Amino acid sequence: MQNKRKMGIDYGDKRIGIALSDALCIISSPYEVYQNKGEADALSHIEKLIKEYNVDTIAMGLPLNMDGTEGERAKIHRQFGEKLASQTKVKVVYVDERLTSAEAEEILISSGVRREKRKEIIDKISAQIILQTYMNNL
């Protein structure tokens, strides 16, 4: 029996960062930046990955306001997460993503990644941080 993996999602209107755990759910790794071509397409793509990698839980970033309240973006993320859970029957949990983009940017800068390249990969690094945060709290 194959172990169930976890998936991290940094959801955006243009790009969706996706990260996957290892089979033991200890380490989170960036997987891809998916160009968001619309909700139905994104749901279908993520559903394929869930089946391919035997995912049982999705840690989805929730963009809270700095005071901890939920604004319009958080509502959009929750709606997408609910559709994802309904369509795939996979558990979706929400992780505070307030500082993940800044943290991802710092990691990439300290790793010497050039500005042009950072833009291409920051979303999957953010997804990795979201997923690792979730797994660290299991």
Stockholm file with secondary structure:
# STOCKHOLM 1.0

chainA/1-138         MQNKRKMGIDYGDKRIGIALSDALCIISSPYEVYQNKGEADALSHIEKLIKEYNVDTIAMGLPLNMDGTEGERAKIHRQFGEKLASQTKVKVVYVDERLTSAEAEEILISSGVRREKRKEIIDKISAQIILQTYMNNL
#=GR chainA/1-138 SS CCCCEEEEEECCSSEEEEEEECTTSCCEEEEEEEECCCHHHHHHHHHHHHHHHTEEEEEEEECBCTTSCBCHHHHHHHHHHHHHHHHHCCEEEEEECTTHHHHHHHHHHHTTCCHHHHHHHHHHHHHHHHHHHHHHTC
#=GC SS_cons         CCCCEEEEEECCSSEEEEEEECTTSCCEEEEEEEECCCHHHHHHHHHHHHHHHTEEEEEEEECBCTTSCBCHHHHHHHHHHHHHHHHHCCEEEEEECTTHHHHHHHHHHHTTCCHHHHHHHHHHHHHHHHHHHHHHTC
//
